Amino acid sequence: MEAAKEKLLQGEIGVIPTDTIYGVAASAFSKNAVTKAYCILKRNPKKPFIVLIGTIDDLQLFDVLLDKSSKAILGMIWPGKVSVVLPVTSPKFHFLHRGKKTLAFRLPRKKFLLDLLRKTGPLISTSANPEGKKPAETIAEAEKYFGKSVDFYLNCGKMKSLPSTLVEINGNSLRILRQGSRKISRNLIS
């Protein structure tokens, strides 16, 4: 993990185990790494990455302002396999939000990942596959997709899961954009 931390802090891109599946990850504050990740993944340039954070306070780094009801909702669903779309209107983050002025953030529960995030700071992440292909379940599959275009691989055996659940907070309620590995209803979180 120490080597992965150093590589991510230096702006390198890696395939790492997330709290759901293997993900391509890079520092959320490195414009060069984010641009390179779009190229490696052949990702639609208008589609923002999810940002993994190590603590809810990391949202302040993106100038995200939370009201009481938003904080309460986040307290019910985080940490966990839920990515939450929040407003990020600052122009300095255009390279991340791609003009959408929102980003999806996730505060994972997995200890290994939290430890890494607390050392590296927020990371962009998406499933380890070129757009339109099946997510890699093993490092061998990820290496077939990316080869040496990715700077490092962090092996954690076979990983298979649904993607994170994706929600948006609207006032006092949640709008479910994608049901994933954690089932959520507007009134009940399970």
N, C-alpha and C positions, 0 to 999 in steps of 0.2 A: 504494500500500500504506500510506503514511503516513496518508492520510485515513481509510482503513478502520480502521487501528489506533486512531486517535483516537475514531472513532465507536463502536467496540466497547468501548473503555475508558469511554466516557460512558454505556454501558448501551443503546446502540442495537442494532438487529437488522439483519443483512445477509444477502444471498445471495452466497456466495463459492465459488470453486473449491476443492474439497478434493482429497485424493489419489485419490479414486474418481470422484465426480460433483459437480455443484453441490449445495451444502448451505446450509440456513438455519442461521446461526450467531449466537451471543450469548455474552457473558461467563458462564462457569459460576458466578461468584460474585455475580451480580446477580439476586436473587429476582424483581424486577420484570421484567427482560428474559426470564427463563425463563418466567414466567407469561404474558407477552405472546406468546412463541413458541408456547406451547400453544394460545392463542386463534387466532393467525394460521394455524396449521397444522391447526386443528380436530383436534388429536391427542388420543387417549385419555389422560386425565389420570393413569392408572395405569401408563403406559408411559414409563419413563425415556429420556432422550436419551443418545446416545453423547457422551463427553467427549474432545475432542482435546487432547493435551498436547504440549508442546514439548521435554520431557526426562523421562526416567524419574523424576527427582527430584520432578517435579510431583505424583507420587502421594502424597508426604508431606503436601501441602497438603490432602488429603482424608482424612488419618489412615489411609492404607492401609499395613498392615504386611506385608512380604514375607519369607518364609523363603528359605533358600538354593535350594531346588528351584524355587520360583516365580521367583526372580531368574534362574536358569539358563534356564528355559523362555522368559521374556520376552527374554532375551538372544539366543535363537535366532529369535524371530519379530518382534522390533522392531529398528529401525523397519520399518514395512511396513503393508500393507493388511489388518491383522488387529486386530479389536477384542476386548479381553479383559475378561471379567466378573470383577470383584474385589469382595471385601467392603468396604462402606463403612457402618459401623454407627452413626456419630455422628449424634445427633438434629439437629445443626445443618445437616446435608445432606439432611434429609427432603424439602425442596423439589426436590431433584435425584433422589433414589432412590425417592421416592413410596411409602415404606413397604417397599420390597423389600429394603433394606439391602445392595444391590449396585449397582454401576455398571459399564458397559462403557467402557473407556478405549482410545484408539488413539494411538500415537506414529507419525505419518506419516513417510515418507521424503522427500516432495517438498520441495525447498529453500524455495520461496516460502512454503509453508504453515508450515514450521518457523520461518522468520524471523518470520512474523506471530505465531505462537503464543508465541515467546520475548519478543515485545514486549507482547502483550495478556494473557498468562497463559492458562490453560485455557479452552476454548470448548465450549459445548454445540453439537451438530450433528446434523442429520438430513437426509435427501434433500429437495431443494427441490420439494416438492409437498404439497398437502393430503392427509391420510390417505386411502388408497384410490385415489389418482390416480397416473398415470405420472410418474416423476421428470423434472423439466425438464432437457433436454439443452442448452438455450441460455438466455441471459438473457431473450430475448424470450418464451420459454415461461414462465419464472419470473415475469416481469412480468404475464403474463396471469393467472397464479394469484393473485398477491399485490398487484399494483398498488402503491399508496402505503402499504399497511399495513406494508411492509418499509421500513426507513429508507434502505438503500442497496443497490446491486448492483455486483458486481465482475466484469467481463466477461473471460473467458478463451477465447472461441470456443466451439465445440461440444464437449461432454463427454459421453461415453457409456461406461459401465463397469458391471460387476456391483458390487453393494454390497460392503463389506468382509466378510471372513470373520469369524464370531463364534464365540469359543471361551470355555470356562471352565476354569480350572486346578483340577484335583482331585489334591492331593498331588503325585506325580511325573508325572502324565499330563494330557493335554488331553481335554476333552469338547467335541466339535464341535457347536455349536448351529445354525450355518448356514454352508454352504460358499459362498464368495463369490469375489471376484476373486483371492484367493491360495489355491491349493489346499494343504490341510493334511491329513495323516493323523495318527493318534495317535503314530506312531513316526517319521514322516518329514515334514519340512517342505520344500516345494518352492517 
